[in-house]
Amino acid sequence: MARGKDFTGRFFALRARAPSSEHEFNQLCTELAIQDSLTPPKSPHTNGILSCFKGRISGVLKTNRFDSALDVDQTLMRCVHLYNTQMSQTALRSRTLMHAMKDWQKSHPHIFIKSPRNHAGCYS
């Protein structure tokens, strides 16, 4: 989920131009078959979940020394994997994100392009 002009061209506060999906981030999501969605305005619960995740990743980046860009990439992929598959979330009734996604896919299969998988990274 993204909300901000850094990640989308689908809205503009000043209405200076029409919304579009031509932003680089939107194009990359389309290319990788990632369904991007915007968080609703004034949604502190959703924004809090995202801020918590960003804080955890920021903490990892600040407390580790990396030898290369590959080392950073591998560390981030491990963090995302652990966050998605091992850390239960109160907002998800003490389930992991992956467990919640699999349950959601069972009850709403029409909105999924691909089935959720237990590994981080892009599908190729």
Secondary structure as the mmCIF struct_conf table of DSSP 4:
data_model
#
loop_
_struct_conf.conf_type_id
_struct_conf.id
_struct_conf.beg_label_comp_id
_struct_conf.beg_label_asym_id
_struct_conf.beg_label_seq_id
_struct_conf.end_label_comp_id
_struct_conf.end_label_asym_id
_struct_conf.end_label_seq_id
BEND BEND1 GLY A 4 GLY A 4
TURN_TY1_P TURN_TY1_P1 LYS A 5 PHE A 7
BEND BEND2 GLY A 9 ARG A 10
TURN_TY1_P TURN_TY1_P2 ALA A 13 LEU A 14
BEND BEND3 ARG A 17 ARG A 17
BEND BEND4 SER A 21 SER A 21
BEND BEND5 HIS A 23 HIS A 23
HELX_RH_AL_P HELX_RH_AL_P1 GLU A 24 GLU A 31
TURN_TY1_P TURN_TY1_P3 LEU A 32 ALA A 33
HELX_LH_PP_P HELX_LH_PP_P1 LEU A 38 PRO A 40
TURN_TY1_P TURN_TY1_P4 PRO A 41 LYS A 42
HELX_RH_AL_P HELX_RH_AL_P2 PRO A 44 THR A 63
BEND BEND6 ASP A 67 SER A 68
HELX_RH_AL_P HELX_RH_AL_P3 ALA A 69 THR A 85
TURN_TY1_P TURN_TY1_P5 GLN A 86 GLN A 86
STRN STRN1 GLN A 89 GLN A 89
HELX_RH_3T_P HELX_RH_3T_P1 THR A 90 LEU A 92
TURN_TY1_P TURN_TY1_P6 ARG A 93 ARG A 93
BEND BEND7 SER A 94 SER A 94
STRN STRN2 ARG A 95 ARG A 95
HELX_RH_AL_P HELX_RH_AL_P4 LEU A 97 SER A 107
HELX_RH_3T_P HELX_RH_3T_P2 PRO A 109 ILE A 111
BEND BEND8 ILE A 113 LYS A 114
BEND BEND9 ASN A 118 HIS A 119
BEND BEND10 GLY A 121 GLY A 121
#
